[in-house]
Amino acid sequence: MAYEKPLPKPNADTRPFWEGCQENQLRFQKCRHCDHIRWPPSVICPKCHSSDTDWIVASDKGMIYSYVVYHIAFHPAFENDLPYVTAVVKLAEGPYILTNIVGSDPSKLKCDMPVVVVWDDSSQEFNLPKFKPLNE
Amino acid sequence: MSLRKLRDKYAIVGAGYTSQGRIPDRSALSFYVEACVNAIKDAGLRKEDIDGLICYRQFQPVANDVVVTPYLLAQHLGIQPKILSQESYCARGHFLHAISLIEAGFCNYVLIVYGDNALSGKRSFVKGATNSEPADDNAAFGEFGRAAQFAMAARRAMYEFRTGPETWKEIAVCQRKWANLNPIAMMYDKPMTYEGYFNADWVVEPFRLYDCCLISDGGRACIVTSTERARDLRNPVVTIMGIGEHNTSVDIHQSDFMAGPTGANMAGKMAFDMADITVKDIDACEIYDCFTYTVEITLQDYGFFGPGEGEDWFKDGRTAPGGIMPVNTSGGLLSESYFMGLTPIAEGVMQLMGRCGERQLGAKTGTKEPEIILCSDNGAVFQSHATLILRRS
């Protein structure tokens, strides 16, 4: 069956992140001057305005900072997923990223619950970093 | 403080209303034009007096409309203002910009306006949204629209302090009671009970349908001028006693302070400092209420109650008709109609002018005769906040 959900549209800033995902890696920029790990990607560190930057590979772990449960499909391709969960996960390295929590009953989720990445390659074009509760 | 010299120096002298609710077969532009013309009439001005025109942001056109630009609006109003502007992406600086233009001497009468045919044009905001153009990479995860983004903030708040549907039901029901006194409110003839609130469908959990604001056809406009000029015009004088603005700017998906403080905290301090008063001096509030939770966090950040004390504070009809702190007396965005910050601000002006009929604050609704009303406007997902403290002169 064709994949009908929207896909990421990498641009000059975000391309290295999505290329990392193809190798099942979460890549983020780290400022060489102040060590701040930033997201979303940018040419300059928002903390210290240095452009001196490394890319690092983050661990696969984080915690649910917040989450919501969709009961209406705002896009028809998500109809069969209802109810589904989008969440902001705080990665161990610091960045907050928007993702899905999968593999768990939405009613069992809590903020600050530890989660680990699961890679969704069902689009066959992009690997999407999703997360599941660490203990499931 | 330097801003105190501006206290009560500027006034809102006219409010423009249009037919509103579900008004089929009207362009967004037509509501802008009607709201502007009615505001000019209401203030007792001539169109030539308007030398500044500031539009709220306009969304993508629906129903074969053209894009509403300030040029187009000025053309249709038959005016050539010195200053034209239109805000993008909901940064809420309109009234502050108007005062600045007048204070600097560039303008005398600044018209601020918003209009839309969102309901009949089937603009996709919350419900009835069957398709959504992906705006960014978050769409890959099924993340669409404002309801989810505010719900995300509200969920974190539920974790950090005592809040949730038990608090929000009070906000939804009390505002509906105000709407039931307001014949132009979209929910005028639709009472709401706690059961009705809880029986409504989830939209994006933790928000149910009645946590979400309305989608409306219509428009609203206000005119700002100096208090000195206002005294020569036809309406009772309502001054801007204090104004504040703060733009936290951070996207909610990357925010590490999702549960607050929102921009209301800093904007409120600025406005209260300029007005040289505290929350104890406020007689009523008109709070931007895109969602029920927005009302709670805004009043919390203004200092009406501490984190988690909202559930008790909203109890027993404190904010309803007859209550000691009326909030959103037109019904607000939740139960009157959605015209961005102009819904609450125009209501604050009308209440202080004493033009609110059955819902008029004072003896008629068993509330305090209002002298000072606190109004707020919020932009994007807690990224921009404006506070206005209005006073009857």
Chai-1 contact restraints between the chains, C-beta under 6 A:
chainA,res_idxA,chainB,res_idxB,connection_type,confidence,min_distance_angstrom,max_distance_angstrom,comment,restraint_id
A,P6,B,P134,contact,1.0,0.0,6.0,A-B,restraint_1
A,P6,B,A139,contact,1.0,0.0,6.0,A-B,restraint_2
A,P6,B,A140,contact,1.0,0.0,6.0,A-B,restraint_3
A,L7,B,A140,contact,1.0,0.0,6.0,A-B,restraint_4
A,P8,B,D137,contact,1.0,0.0,6.0,A-B,restraint_5
A,P8,B,A140,contact,1.0,0.0,6.0,A-B,restraint_6
A,S66,B,M152,contact,1.0,0.0,6.0,A-B,restraint_7
A,S66,B,R155,contact,1.0,0.0,6.0,A-B,restraint_8
A,S66,B,R156,contact,1.0,0.0,6.0,A-B,restraint_9
A,S66,B,M258,contact,1.0,0.0,6.0,A-B,restraint_10
A,V68,B,A148,contact,1.0,0.0,6.0,A-B,restraint_11
A,V68,B,A151,contact,1.0,0.0,6.0,A-B,restraint_12
A,V68,B,M152,contact,1.0,0.0,6.0,A-B,restraint_13
A,V68,B,R155,contact,1.0,0.0,6.0,A-B,restraint_14
A,V68,B,V204,contact,1.0,0.0,6.0,A-B,restraint_15
A,V69,B,E205,contact,1.0,0.0,6.0,A-B,restraint_16
A,Y70,B,V204,contact,1.0,0.0,6.0,A-B,restraint_17
A,H71,B,W202,contact,1.0,0.0,6.0,A-B,restraint_18
A,I72,B,V203,contact,1.0,0.0,6.0,A-B,restraint_19
A,F74,B,A129,contact,1.0,0.0,6.0,A-B,restraint_20
A,F74,B,S132,contact,1.0,0.0,6.0,A-B,restraint_21
A,F74,B,F144,contact,1.0,0.0,6.0,A-B,restraint_22
A,F74,B,G145,contact,1.0,0.0,6.0,A-B,restraint_23
A,H75,B,S132,contact,1.0,0.0,6.0,A-B,restraint_24
A,F78,B,G142,contact,1.0,0.0,6.0,A-B,restraint_25
A,Y84,B,G142,contact,1.0,0.0,6.0,A-B,restraint_26
A,T86,B,F141,contact,1.0,0.0,6.0,A-B,restraint_27
A,T86,B,E143,contact,1.0,0.0,6.0,A-B,restraint_28
A,V88,B,H253,contact,1.0,0.0,6.0,A-B,restraint_29
A,Y96,B,Q254,contact,1.0,0.0,6.0,A-B,restraint_30
A,L98,B,N138,contact,1.0,0.0,6.0,A-B,restraint_31
A,L98,B,E143,contact,1.0,0.0,6.0,A-B,restraint_32
A,L98,B,H253,contact,1.0,0.0,6.0,A-B,restraint_33
A,T99,B,F141,contact,1.0,0.0,6.0,A-B,restraint_34
A,N100,B,F141,contact,1.0,0.0,6.0,A-B,restraint_35
A,C111,B,Y159,contact,1.0,0.0,6.0,A-B,restraint_36
A,L128,B,A140,contact,1.0,0.0,6.0,A-B,restraint_37
